[in-house]
Amino acid sequence: MTPSEENRIDPSIVDREQLDQLVAALSSPGHVCLIDGDGNRTEIPEPIYHHLMRLLQQLRQGQAIVMIPENETFTSQAAANFLGMSRQFFVNLIENNEIPFHRVGAHRRVYFKDLLEYQKRRDGERRHTLDELSKAVDDAGMYFPSKKKDAG
C-alpha cells in the first residue's frame, strides 16, 4: 500500500449505522472521552474533537477522506494538479521563488505546507483585488446604475 492509500478512508468501508451512532454519541453535550480496556478515561482535546467531527460529517456525506501531513512532498506535477494549474506555470512559480522547493536528484519537490501557504496567499490577493474592483464599480455607480439615475 502506498502512503496515500494508507491515509485514505473511503466511506464505503464504514458501516453507515455505526457511523451514525458515533456521530450521535460525539454530538451529545459534555466532554467526550475515550475509555481504554482498563477503564482509564482520556478527554479528547477540543481541536481534535472538532477535526474528528468534520471528518465524520464528510464520511456521512459519502466523501472519502485523505490525511496529508504538512511535510509531505509533492512532485511538480502533483503540486500543479493540487493548485489547479499547468505544470509549466507551477515550475515558473517555483523557479521565480514564489514557492519554496528543493531537489531530489534532478527532480523538484515541494512541501505540502508550502503549497497551502501559497494557496492562502494567492486566494487572499484575489479576494483583495476583487474587493477593490467591486468598490470601484460601486463608487462609479455602475453596479446599480438605475439607482444613481433615480437619485438625480
N, C-alpha and C positions, 0 to 999 in steps of 0.2 A: 504494500500500500504506500502511495506517496504521502508526504506530509499534508498536502491539501486534502486528500481523501480522508485522512485521519482526523482532520479538523472540521469535517463537514457532517452535519446532522440533517438527514433527509426526513421530512415529516412522515413519510410512508413507513418508516421503521418504528415509529412510536404509536402505541395504541391510543386512539382518539379518546376513549373513555378515561384511561389513566391520565392523559394529558389534561382533560377537563377537571378531573379530581385534584390534580396537582395545582392547577391554576386556582381552583376554588379554595383549597387549603392555604395557599400562599396569600390569597386575597382577603382572608379573614382578618379582623382587627387585631392589633397587638404585634408583638415581636415574633419573628419567625426564627425557629431554632432547628438545628439538626440534632438528632439523638443517635449516638453510636450504639453498638451491640452491648456495651457495658452500662448503658443508661446515662452516659455523660452528655450534657446539653451544651451546645455551642450556638450562640446567636449569630445569625447571618448579618454581616455588616451592611449598612444601608445602601452604599453604592453597588455592592454585589447583588443585593436583593433586587434593586431596580433593573439592573442589567439582566438578571435571570428572568424577571417578569417580561421584559421586552423580548427576550429570546423565546419564551413560551408563547407569547402572543403571536409572534411571527410563525412559529410552528403550527399554531391553531389555524392560521390563515393559509396554511399549505405552503409556506415559504421555507426553502432549505436554508440552513444557517452555516456560514463558514467563518471560523475564527482565524484571524491572521495576526500574529504577533507584530508589533511595530518594527522590530528589527529584521523581519522577513525581507529577503532581497528579491527584486524583480528584474527580469531582463528588460531591455529597452522596448521590445515588442509587447511584453505583458504590461509594462508601465503605460505605454501608449494606449493600449486597449482599455486599461483601467480609467485613464483620463479622457478617453473618447477622442483621440486624435491620431493622426498618422504617425508611423514610426519615425519618418524623417523629420517631421515637425518636432517630435519629442527629442530626437537626437540634437536638433538645433538648440532646443532649450537647455539641455544639459551641457552642450559644448559652449554655450553663452553664459554658463554658471548661474542659470536661473533655478536649477535644481541640482543639489549635490549628487555626485556619483563617484564610484570607484571602479577600478578594473579588476577583473579576474582573468588573467592572461590578456588576451586582446579584446575581451568582451566587457561591455559596460554593464554595471549593476547599480541599482538604486534601492535605498531602503524604503519600505512602505511608509514609515513615519514622514519621510521627506516628500513622498507623493501626497500624503494627506495635508501637509503644511502648504505645499504649492497649490493644491486644490482649494484650500481655505483662503489663501491669499488671492488667487485668481477670482474666486467667486465674490470675495469682498470688493475687489476692484471693479468687477462687473456691476455689482449692486450699486456701488458709489456712482459709477458712470450713468447708470440708468436713472438713479435718483436725480442727478444733475440735469439730465436730458428731460426728465419729466417736469422738473421745476421750471426749466427754460420754456418748455411748451406751454405750461400752465401760466407762467408770467407773461407770455406773448398773447395769451387769450386764445390759443389755438386748440386747447383741449375741449372746451365747451364754447365754441365761437358764438353760438346763439345767445348765451347768457351775456356776453360782452355787448352785443348789439342791442339787446333788450334794455341793458342798464343805461345806454347812451341816449 
